[in-house]
Amino acid sequence: MMTDGANHWWDTRMGMALLLLLAALPLLWPPVPPLVDLPGHLGQYTLMLANGHDPALARYYSFHWRLIGNLGVEGLVWALGPLIGLEPAVKLIILLIPVLTVAGIMAVARSLYGRVPPVTLFALPFAYSFVFQYGFVNYCLAQALALLLFAVWLRTSRDGVRWPQQLALVPLDLLLWLVHMQGWLLLGMMIFSASVVQARQAGAGWGAALIKALIACLPLALPVFVMLYFILVGHGNAPPFGWFNMPVKLLFVLLALLDHWQMFDVLCMALVLALLLIARRIPGLRFNPLALSIAAACAFAVIILPFGAMSGANVDTRFIPVTLSFLLLSVEDTPDLAPTMRKILAVASFGFVLLRTWEQTTSYALVNRQWSAELSALDLIAQGSRVAEFVQMPCDASLWATRETHLGGFVVSRRHAFINDQWTTSAHMVQVHYPASAPFTSDPSQFFNAVHCSTHSYPLLNEQIPRIPLGSFDYVWIINADSAYTVPTHMQKLWTRGGSALYRVGH
């Protein structure tokens, strides 16, 4: 550990405050963070807070609390929503996630080195990785909390296992599992890997090191029994799928910073990968074995986990950004690093943070403008009505959907109306009680493909419209259609914008 010499400016309180402010900056302007899945979550939060007390919503939906490892933002919205309003509460919570992630990365660096090396700053933009852009907010919150907990564990574990601190992990670990189970898994991987390296550095053999690591992970074991219970009683989860699809996993490495301008984002990711490749050739830089072991454990999880499991998607690739973060955290500058090279790394790393902050802020401003234009259709939708939503998906939606994928969640949150895009899987707690809407009852019934797609994961819009059950919907909201379609005479156009349109359904 290098502790001699003055810390860099970003290691000061003012520097840390500036970096945390930059982490929050992209989300300060949009009233609702423009993440892919977030409008759908907004609808679910509305149903959670109403909980049967809103007659308009109770006609179609019910919300049932269950003990699942996917409750982080739900719990915070449940506490804050009635106090400051739903959308302000959601904005505040989501804004804090990248701030906590940056704080967690910096805290781990300080626990490892007593300071923050300049290369660590390259990891900060991964707070806005594709995982966050998709709107996997519970996992992202759990990841941030796992980093902070691991930083504390690292500080208290250098002298061996201390049982008071270990026992304090038990309730915190269960709370982390409730936020999101993959955050709990991440903390376990970090503690296990770090314990093995610490034991090996202390002179223990591999067998003894593995035993010590297992003992260190014992306080994290309680959620295992909870999950075993759900497995035994049957939880209704869809079977896992997408095993060992290495081309997709590798592609997500290149798209780890995917946001708005794909080529720019890939070039930024290429810069990070190039830095990792040349770091070992720069005199005065070295790789920390403890951080490298955690990166290896996370990479192993990416390889062996399936794409879909527990009714969730991107289960494997969610660990890619944290893998890359620990690879960057492992690059330590030693006293042998030339002063000129230290300055170059400092300028490059902070410049990278500023560049990604500018991109993210601009991107969110543009998406917010698009959302505001699309959501003007809501002014024509009556409270408590029934809306059939249809959103055109890209021909290959396996990597990146449109930002409007779940825009219909605003129909629930702002118009307290029925929409056919709410999730009803076992990973969520919403149930739909409107059989007359079939086959347009819940997600993914709102999706359609364009006619020019070589393969069709979803039906065509002209196939969907005739299937709308007469008398079951008051409006049809079509979003982003880029080809012609036919509507029956009993559908009257009320609003249009580009490829989007709102129709009133006559009965």
Secondary structure, DSSP 8 states (H G I E B T S, - for coil): ----S---GGGSHHHHHHHHHHHHGGGTS-SS---SSHHHHHHHHHHHHHTT--HHHHTTEEE-----S--HHHHHHHHHHHHH-HHHHHHHHHHHHHHHHHHHHHHHHHHHHSS--GGGGGGGGGGGSHHHHHT-HHHHHHHHHHHHHHHHHHHHSTTS--HHHHHHHHHHHHHHHHH-HHHHHHHHHHHHHHHHHHHHHTT--HHHHHHHHHHHTGGG-HHHHHHHHHHHH-------B-TT-HHHHHHHHHTTT-SS-HHHHHHHHHHHHHHHHHHTTSTTEEE-HHHHHHHHHHHHHHHHS-SBBTTBS-TTGGGHHHHHHHHHHTEEE-TTS-HHHHHHHHHHHHHHHHHHHHHHHHHHHHHHHHHHHHHGGGGGS-TT-EEEEEEEE-S-TTT---TTTTTTHHHHHHH--EETT---STTS-EEE--GGGTTSSSTTTTEEE-TT-SS-SS-BHHHHGGGS-TTS-SEEEEES--S-----TTEEEEEEETTEEEEEE--
